[in-house]
Amino acid sequence: MAMRVETNPLETAYAVLLENGLDGAGEALRILVNEAAKIERSEFLGAAPYEHTATRRDYANGFKPKTMLTRVGELTFQVPQVRSGDFYPSALEKGTRTDQAVNLALAEMYVQGVSTRRVIEVLQRLLGPEISLSTAQVSRAAAKLDEGLKAWRERPQGDVPYLFLDARYEKVRLEGRIHDCAVLIAVGIEASGKRRVLGCTVATSEAEINWRRFLESLLARGLHGVKLIVADDHAGLKAARRAVLPAVPWQRCQFHLQQNAGQFVTRQEAKKTIAAQLRTIFNAPNRAQAEQLLKTALEAWRKEHPKLAEWAEVAVPESLTVFDFPAAHRVRLRTTNGLERINRELRRRTRVASIFPNPDSCLRLISALLAELDDEWMTGKVYLNLNP
């Protein structure tokens, strides 16, 4: 019988680095990841290689090569297999949290009988031409991902001077019918000056009760120190804000307000003129001058565009709250445009699923995307200097 010669992977990785320096980083990483995956498989099996034990839950079934693009270049790893196929090493998880959430949404559509040719094509790329997928497999994968995402959504909050609120709609299957469900999102600028994604939820609409529950959940997690809320105009949100955070001033998004103004004017050339007048008001050096410019504009609008004047007399002052805050902060606080990147990325990802099979699937993908964005912001540069 041939003798098995055991080598120490850590020493082998050291040797590669000593011989090749940083040029050997890729090979060293490959060695260590392969060894970590084997150790994880042994823990999953409940038995070491060649070990006989009553606690064994499955059997090793060789290795399968997998090439991945890493930060040190393209590497081919040896992925340990088990007979049941229920194991995959965490170091080589298939994609980011967002990718996993997209795949799960598609998988749920498939096992619930709402598969389309697009779903089948994607799943074949993920699982191979012979699709073998059960509800139990999808449920296990979803539970594993949901645990971490739930912890992220419920993590404690702190001092957040500036709070931004926004919503978008996604198509979700509810009780056998397709509904447009509201995705409520909160982003804040912390006292450190960093942007953070504070939370998200999926609701049936933007009604006051849904916004109120969402805001109350933020406060229950420790959110405090809010000095300004920046949001678009919506009756449900306004009522919820007054009920939950009545003492906090509100800044109406200037960008959306300017777009809304166009609805009260029919001639295209007049729309451009009014948009320019509004920009002049918004760019005034202080509140007093902004209010004087608004007064002048209203006098002209009452003659030429009476409906616009009636609307603007109430709406435009709601967008001037930002003048009560430091001039250096205003450019970041006057609109919700900072959330547009989030909405673009959400659209790009949710377009793949098209229709979510259930609200949990929608919340999973939204949470995964926002958690990754929050990680990026947390480790990135200061967004707004709040030091006096």
N, C-alpha and C positions, 0 to 999 in steps of 0.2 A: 504493500500500500504506500503510495507516494506521501511524503510529509508535506503538510501545509505550512508555508513560510509566511508568518504574519509580519507586516510592515507597519510602522507608525505613521499615519497620514500627516500628523503635525510636523514630524521630523522631515518628512518628504517635502512638505510645503516650505519649511525653513530652508532646506537644501536648494530648492528651485530659486528662492529669493536670493540666497547667498551667491549662487552661481550666475544669475542673470540680472540681479538688481530689480528695479521697477519693471523692466521688460518681462519679468517672470510673474508679475502680479496676476495676470489672467490665469495661468496654469496653477498657481498657488490657490486661487479662489476656486477653480474647478475641483481641485483635490479636496479642499475643505468642505465644499458644498456637497460633493458626492458622499463624503464620510458622514456629514450631518444627516443626510437623507437616509443612509443605511441605519444609523442609530435610531432615527425617528421611526423607521419601519419596524425595528426590533421592539420598540416600545409599543407600537400599534399591535404587533403580533402577540405581545406578552411573552416573548421568548427570544433569546439570543440565537445567532446562527448555530445550527447543529445541536441546539439544546432541546431536550425532551422535558416537557412540563405540562402539568394538568391545566394550567391557566392559558395555554395557547389558544388564540381565537381565530387564527388563519395560518396560511403557509406562504412563504416567499415564492416568487415565481419569476426570478431573474431580473433583468434590467432592460430598459428601453431608452435609446438615445434621444435627447431633446436638445436642439440648438436654440439658444436664446441670445438676444442682443443685450449686453450688460454695459455698465459704465466703463469697463476695461475691454470692450470689444465683443465680438461674437464668440460664444463658448458653447461647446457641446457637453452636456451633463449626462450622467447615467442615472435615469430615474428608476428607483426600485419598484418592482411590481409585486402584487399579492394576487392570489388566485381569484378572490372575490371581486377584485377591481375597485374596492371601496377606499383604497389608500392613495394619497398623493402628498408628497413632502411639502411642508409649509414654505420652505425656502424657495420653492419653484412654483408657488401658487400660480394658477393660470390667470394672469392679468391682474390689474389693479382692482381695488374694491369696486370702482365704477364698472369696469369690464365684467367683473363677476356678476354685478347686479343686472346689467344688460342681458347677459347670458341666462340668468335665472328667470328674468321676465319672459324671454323667448321660450325657455324650457317649460314654464308654467302654462304658457299658451298652448304648447304642444300637448302636454299631458291632460289638459282640460278640454281637448277636442276642438280648439279654435285655431288649429295649425293652418298655415298658408304655405304657398310654395316658398316664399321668402324665409319663413321660419325654418322649414325643412333644409333649405340651402345652408343657412347659418349653422344649424345644429350639425349638419353633416361635416362641415369644416371643423366644428369643435370636437365631435365624437366619432368621426369616421363615417364612411358610406352606409354601414349597417347600424342604424340608430337603435340603441337599446337604452331606454330611459323610463324610469318608473316614478310614480308619484312619491314614493318613499325616498328615492334618491334626491329628487328635487327638494323635498321637505328637509332632509338632513343638511343639504348644502345651504338652503335658505336660513335654517336655524343657526348655523355656524356664523354666517355673515351678519344676521340680524342682531345677534348678541352684542357684537362690537359696535354696531351702528346705534343700537338703543342706548348703550352706555355713553356714546358720543352725544346723542341728542339730549340726554339727561344730565350731562356734566354740570358742575356748579359754575355760576357766573359771578362777575364782580362789578367793579366800577366802570360804567360805560356812559360817558358824557353825551355821546351822539348816537342816536338809534335810527336806523333806516328800515322801513317796512315796505314790502312789495308782495305782489301775488301774480301768478300766472295760472293758466288752465291746461289740464291734461285730460285726455279721453280715458275713462276707466270703466270697466264692466262692473255693474252693480245689480245684483238680483236679476241677472239675465238680460239687462239692458245697458246700453252705453250712455254714460253721463259725462258732462264736462265738470270735473272736480277741481277745486281751487287748491293750489299749492301755496301756502303762506310761508314767507321767508323773512327772517330778521337778521340784519347785519349791523354791527356796531363798531365804533371807534373807541377803543379802550383808553383808560387814563395814560397808558404807555404810548399812545399814538398809533398803535397797530390796529389794522382792520381785523375783525373776527366774524365768522359766521356764528351767530348766537343760537339759531334753531330753525326748525322747519316742521311743517305738519301738512297733512292732506285732509281737506274738509270738503263737504258737499257744495259749499258756496262761500262767498265773502260776507255772509250775513253777520250782524253784530255779535251774535252768540259765539260764532266760530273765532272771530278776531279776539273777542274778550277772553275766551278760554286760552288762546295762544299767548296773549299778553300776560295773563295770570300765571301761566306755566313758567314764563321767563322770570317773573318776580319770585315765584316759589323756589326757583333754582338760585336765587341770590342776586339777581340783577338789581343794581341800585346806581344812584348818582346821575340819572338821565337828566340832561339839561335841554335837549332839543330832540323832537321827533321829526324826521324828514320822510314824507310819503306823498303819494298822489291823492287826489280827492276821491273819496268813496264813502258813501253814507254809512255803511256797516263799520268801516274802520274808524270813522270820525266818532261815532257813538261809542264804540268800544274804548277808544282812547280817552274820551271824556269820563267814562265810568271807571277805568283802571288807573289812568295816569292824568287826572284832571288838572294838576298844577304844572304840567310840562307843556311849554309852548310848542306849536306845530308850524313847520315850514312846508308849504305846498310846493311841489316840484315845479320849478319855473319852465322847464322844457315841456312838460305835458300841458301846462297851462297855456303856453304859447300855441301849442297844437290845437287845444280846445277853442282858442279864440277864433281860429279859422272857420269854425262851424257857424259862426254868426255873420259871416261875410260871404257874398256870392261871387263878386268879381275877383279874378286872380291877381290883378295889379294892386287892388286894395288890400288883399291878404298880405302881400309883400311889404306894403307900407306900414300896416298895423304891426306886423312881426318886428320890423325895424324900430318902431316906436316902443314896443314892449322891451326890446333888448336895451334900448337907451335907458328906460326906467330901471331895469335890473342891474345895469352897469353903473348906476349913479354912485358917487363917492360916499354918500351917507343916506340915511333914511329920510331926512328932511327934504333933500333934493329929489329923491325918488318919489315922495308923495306930491311934491310940487309938479313934477313932470307928469304924474298920473292925473292930477287935477286938470292940467292943460289938455291932455289927451282926451279925457272924458268930455270936456266941453266941445271938442271937435266931433267926437263920436256921437254925441247926442243929436247932432244935426244930420250927420251922414249915415250913421249906423246905430240907431236907437236901441236895438236889441243887444248889440255888443256892449254899449255903454251900461245898460241895466245889469248885464251879467258881470262886466269887469269891475263895476263899483264895489261889488262884494268879493269877487274872486281874487283880483290882483293884490289887495292888501294882505291876503293870506300867504302870498309868496314873498312878502317883504320882511318877514320875521328875522331872516338871516342878518339884517342890518343891525340887530341888537347884539350880535356876536363879533368877536375880533375880526378885523379886516383880513388877516392872514388865513382865517378859517373859511371864509365865505365861499370861495371857489369850490370847496369840497362839500359844502353843505346846502347849496342852492337847488340841487336836483337829485334825483335818484339814479342818475346816469351811471353811477359807479356799480349799480346792480345789473347793467346791461350785459356785461361780460358773462355774468352768471346765467342770464336768460338765453344768451346765444349758445352757451355750452349745453344748457339743459335741452334746448331745441335740437341740437346736433345729436345728443344721446337718445332722447325720447323718440325721435323720428324713427329709430331702428325698431322699437317695439310697436310704435304707431298707436295701438290700443292696449292699455295695461289690463291684465286678466283680473286684477283685484286691487283695492287701495293699498294693501301691504306691499305689493310689487312696485307700485308707483313710489311709495314712501322710501322703499329700499334703495331704488336708483337715485332719487333726489338726495337722500342722506349720504350715499356713498360719494356722489359728486361733490357735494358741499363739504364733506369731511376732508376730502383731498385738497380742495381749495383753501379750507381753513388751515390745514397743515402748511400749505405754501405761504399764506399770509403770515402765519405765526413765526416762521423762520425767515421771513423776508425783511425788507426795509421798513422803517417807520413811515406810515402813510400821512400822518399829520402831526406836526410838532405842537403839543399842547402845553409845553413849558412856557411860563410867562416871560 
